[in-house]
Amino acid sequence: VSLGKTLHPMPMCFIRWHYGLCFMEILFHRSSLGTNCNGFQKAFVTQTNSPLETTIVYDCEKRTRTVTEDLFSNFPKDAPFSDKILDTCAVVGNGGILTNSSCGAAIDSAQFVIRCNLPPLGNGYSKHVGKKTDLVTANPSILKNKYGSLTGRRRAFVDYVSIYGDAYMFLPAFAYAFCTTLSMTTLYTLEDFRSSMKAVFMNPDYIRSLDKYWRAQGVKPGLRMSTGFMMVSLALEICNNVDVYGFWPFNNHPYGFQSLTHHYYDDVKPYESPHAMPAEFSHLIKLHNQGVLKLHVGECPPQ
Ligand SMILES: *[C@@H]1O[C@H](CO)[C@@H](O)[C@H](O)[C@H]1NC(C)=O
């Protein structure tokens, strides 16, 4: 893949926004995402969008769950952020492309930083991936495999997540039945250990509407859209300028052609992925070339 020819350095715009992105295209995507998916109100399960006695329909298996008092009391009253549009957001994937990128300072300069799947940030990584985190997703398989579903000692988990400060931990609580139990346990663990992190649950309604929206735009996200792509969609709604880092679903660097590890922190490939990363990625390239977001591959210029 020769990216130099694919990624446009400065897309054509009718009205150019600061940072070089295109104002009209950004507005178009924000308003159509807002109308069709409404991430501001719907991305997180809240007491407002999921009142008592209503039914939650899971997004990965045929299952429903009534919102009981017990469940309801764990939902935040309202969406964790107001509907004020932020200026800059960084969405950080975990691709090996971030290795040696020196993108840490650029990432940390964003007002709102979204990360995926509880990635490590220490160990000399911060120069390349930054430290700031406002929202981080947590895949149930990590909680299960690495932290024994938090049924045993939980201190190591709480200590580990202190690297994210007071960020929101975003859990797919209503994907499969086991995710609900696991997400509740995670929420209780964070509370019981007085972690500064707050657990929030992904709303399966939002995931369904995103899937429908992007399929209508011609994206074929495989069985299930990746969390990274969902986070890019959310950022497009809540932010004027979206910078995307760490997304590069290929084994070689686009400029230096050196081989890359699967993640910036390990080379563990998924056993069987339900996602279609290259299809999602080619859409990110399209959005980049339309001036809707900025995709960063390769090194970041010194700040
Ligand atoms: C990153 O830099 C180190 C040290 O210079 C080098 O050994 C390594 O091969 C580089 N990795 C990549 C993927 O560029």
Ligand as a Chemical Component Dictionary entry (heavy atoms), coordinates in Angstrom:
data_LIG
# 
_chem_comp.id                   LIG 
_chem_comp.type                 NON-POLYMER 
_chem_comp.pdbx_formal_charge   0 
_chem_comp.three_letter_code    LIG 
# 
loop_
_chem_comp_atom.comp_id 
_chem_comp_atom.atom_id 
_chem_comp_atom.alt_atom_id 
_chem_comp_atom.type_symbol 
_chem_comp_atom.charge 
_chem_comp_atom.model_Cartn_x 
_chem_comp_atom.model_Cartn_y 
_chem_comp_atom.model_Cartn_z 
_chem_comp_atom.pdbx_ordinal 
LIG C1 C1 C 0 11.819 1.729  16.801 1  
LIG O1 O1 O 0 13.066 2.286  17.197 2  
LIG C2 C2 C 0 13.950 1.310  17.724 3  
LIG C3 C3 C 0 15.169 2.068  18.240 4  
LIG O2 O2 O 0 15.662 2.948  17.283 5  
LIG C4 C4 C 0 14.290 0.299  16.631 6  
LIG O3 O3 O 0 15.153 -0.684 17.149 7  
LIG C5 C5 C 0 13.006 -0.352 16.148 8  
LIG O4 O4 O 0 13.269 -1.221 15.062 9  
LIG C6 C6 C 0 12.008 0.708  15.705 10 
LIG N1 N1 N 0 10.750 0.017  15.384 11 
LIG C7 C7 C 0 9.973  0.396  14.385 12 
LIG C8 C8 C 0 8.756  -0.428 14.138 13 
LIG O5 O5 O 0 10.169 1.382  13.703 14 
# 
loop_
_chem_comp_bond.comp_id 
_chem_comp_bond.atom_id_1 
_chem_comp_bond.atom_id_2 
_chem_comp_bond.value_order 
_chem_comp_bond.pdbx_ordinal 
LIG C1 O1 SING 1  
LIG C1 C6 SING 2  
LIG O1 C2 SING 3  
LIG C2 C3 SING 4  
LIG C2 C4 SING 5  
LIG C3 O2 SING 6  
LIG C4 O3 SING 7  
LIG C4 C5 SING 8  
LIG C5 O4 SING 9  
LIG C5 C6 SING 10 
LIG C6 N1 SING 11 
LIG N1 C7 SING 12 
LIG C7 C8 SING 13 
LIG C7 O5 DOUB 14 
# 
